[in-house]
Amino acid sequence: MVYPAYGVAEVIRLETRAIGGADHAFYVLSVLGSDVTIMIPTHNADGVGLRPVMAPEQARAVFDVLRKPSTAPEGPWNRRHREYLERLKVGTPEAVATVLRDLLRLQCGKDLSFSERKLLDTARALLINELALATRKPEAAVEREIDRLCRPTRAA
């Protein structure tokens, strides 16, 4: 499963807890590559964006997004930051890919703000982890492919 705010996670168990006199079922997730454990009410899984890992066909679509020209929002860094946060909250691989692509290309021409660098790192980690699972490739190979695709093209 993928939890948009944290990335790929494994459902380690279903758990029932009594809250306010009623029993509620929860997914207990272990985020891959970290010590983070998350509990999500099963009735709210769709609402928080919990979804399966992308299929290989969707991975190809994500690589297509990375090839496209940047759609970086205009204006000051804080406006871009808000836009990127909204895209990450959407949680779809394509939305995360647009954030990664735009920030990688933006940093080629100028220094990113501290918060933009953090968003870049977050988007990179989220996407690499999931793409590696979807394509059954090592994370290092996926990272090299992303870096190759996101290089800005130079005019001749």
C-alpha positions as semicolon CSV with decimal commas, in nm:
position;residue;x (nm);y (nm);z (nm)
1;M;0,000;0,000;0,000
2;V;0,099;0,362;-0,043
3;Y;0,011;0,630;0,211
4;P;0,066;0,966;0,035
5;A;0,235;1,143;0,325
6;Y;0,481;0,862;0,398
7;G;0,516;0,645;0,087
8;V;0,514;0,270;0,050
9;A;0,396;0,084;0,358
10;E;0,316;-0,274;0,443
11;V;-0,009;-0,364;0,615
12;I;0,122;-0,561;0,909
13;R;-0,215;-0,631;1,070
14;L;-0,573;-0,527;1,114
15;E;-0,655;-0,418;1,465
16;T;-0,979;-0,340;1,642
17;R;-0,991;-0,079;1,916
18;A;-1,275;0,041;2,132
19;I;-1,313;0,417;2,100
20;G;-1,600;0,600;2,261
21;G;-1,777;0,275;2,340
22;A;-1,768;0,148;1,981
23;D;-1,528;-0,091;1,810
24;H;-1,333;0,052;1,518
25;A;-1,110;-0,138;1,275
26;F;-0,768;-0,001;1,182
27;Y;-0,498;-0,086;0,932
28;V;-0,162;-0,093;1,106
29;L;0,101;0,007;0,850
30;S;0,477;-0,017;0,868
31;V;0,644;0,239;0,640
32;L;0,918;0,072;0,437
33;G;1,267;0,199;0,504
34;S;1,180;0,360;0,837
35;D;1,068;0,280;1,190
36;V;0,735;0,458;1,139
37;T;0,412;0,274;1,219
38;I;0,077;0,428;1,127
39;M;-0,278;0,335;1,220
40;I;-0,551;0,430;0,974
41;P;-0,921;0,365;1,034
42;T;-1,035;0,120;0,765
43;H;-1,346;0,330;0,696
44;N;-1,123;0,632;0,618
45;A;-0,860;0,459;0,403
46;D;-0,986;0,611;0,079
47;G;-1,026;0,952;0,239
48;V;-0,659;0,970;0,338
49;G;-0,547;0,843;-0,004
50;L;-0,435;0,493;0,093
51;R;-0,391;0,304;-0,234
52;P;-0,215;0,003;-0,382
53;V;0,136;0,037;-0,526
54;M;0,116;0,154;-0,886
55;A;0,096;-0,105;-1,162
56;P;0,378;-0,136;-1,418
57;E;0,160;0,043;-1,677
58;Q;0,121;0,337;-1,442
59;A;0,498;0,340;-1,390
60;R;0,540;0,394;-1,764
61;A;0,294;0,686;-1,743
62;V;0,498;0,834;-1,454
63;F;0,816;0,817;-1,662
64;D;0,623;0,996;-1,941
65;V;0,534;1,275;-1,693
66;L;0,903;1,308;-1,603
67;R;0,990;1,355;-1,972
68;K;0,744;1,640;-2,024
69;P;0,835;2,008;-1,990
70;S;0,818;2,167;-1,648
71;T;0,492;2,320;-1,528
72;A;0,650;2,499;-1,233
73;P;0,418;2,762;-1,087
74;E;0,522;3,122;-1,143
75;G;0,600;3,360;-0,863
76;P;0,788;3,357;-0,535
77;W;0,912;3,039;-0,369
78;N;0,632;3,036;-0,110
79;R;0,365;3,028;-0,381
80;R;0,546;2,742;-0,555
81;H;0,583;2,568;-0,218
82;R;0,206;2,577;-0,158
83;E;0,137;2,443;-0,506
84;Y;0,387;2,159;-0,462
85;L;0,243;2,068;-0,121
86;E;-0,103;2,045;-0,277
87;R;0,030;1,815;-0,549
88;L;0,198;1,591;-0,291
89;K;-0,124;1,576;-0,089
90;V;-0,307;1,447;-0,397
91;G;-0,074;1,150;-0,358
92;T;-0,097;1,006;-0,707
93;P;0,232;0,898;-0,863
94;E;0,175;1,141;-1,150
95;A;0,125;1,436;-0,913
96;V;0,440;1,346;-0,718
97;A;0,628;1,311;-1,048
98;T;0,533;1,666;-1,151
99;V;0,673;1,802;-0,825
100;L;0,997;1,608;-0,867
101;R;1,036;1,703;-1,234
102;D;0,965;2,072;-1,177
103;L;1,196;2,106;-0,877
104;L;1,481;1,915;-1,044
105;R;1,461;2,141;-1,346
106;L;1,418;2,454;-1,136
107;Q;1,734;2,382;-0,935
108;C;1,937;2,372;-1,257
109;G;1,874;2,741;-1,309
110;K;1,864;2,873;-0,955
111;D;1,909;2,783;-0,593
112;L;1,606;2,628;-0,430
113;S;1,477;2,756;-0,098
114;F;1,526;2,530;0,204
115;S;1,163;2,419;0,195
116;E;1,178;2,351;-0,179
117;R;1,487;2,132;-0,125
118;K;1,295;1,939;0,142
119;L;1,001;1,894;-0,097
120;L;1,242;1,778;-0,368
121;D;1,390;1,519;-0,131
122;T;1,044;1,403;-0,024
123;A;0,912;1,371;-0,379
124;R;1,230;1,190;-0,488
125;A;1,211;0,938;-0,204
126;L;0,838;0,874;-0,248
127;L;0,865;0,820;-0,621
128;I;1,186;0,618;-0,629
129;N;1,061;0,376;-0,365
130;E;0,730;0,311;-0,538
131;L;0,873;0,299;-0,892
132;A;1,133;0,045;-0,780
133;L;0,857;-0,183;-0,652
134;A;0,634;-0,130;-0,955
135;T;0,910;-0,194;-1,210
136;R;1,097;-0,455;-1,002
137;K;1,421;-0,261;-1,045
138;P;1,674;-0,157;-0,782
139;E;1,617;0,188;-0,637
140;A;1,957;0,304;-0,764
141;A;1,860;0,214;-1,123
142;V;1,530;0,401;-1,090
143;E;1,709;0,704;-0,947
144;R;1,954;0,711;-1,239
145;E;1,664;0,690;-1,486
146;I;1,480;0,977;-1,314
147;D;1,793;1,193;-1,314
148;R;1,845;1,120;-1,683
149;L;1,485;1,203;-1,774
150;C;1,468;1,522;-1,568
151;R;1,783;1,681;-1,704
152;P;1,690;2,003;-1,878
153;T;1,734;1,987;-2,253
154;R;1,969;2,243;-2,404
155;A;1,877;2,434;-2,714
156;A;2,108;2,371;-3,007
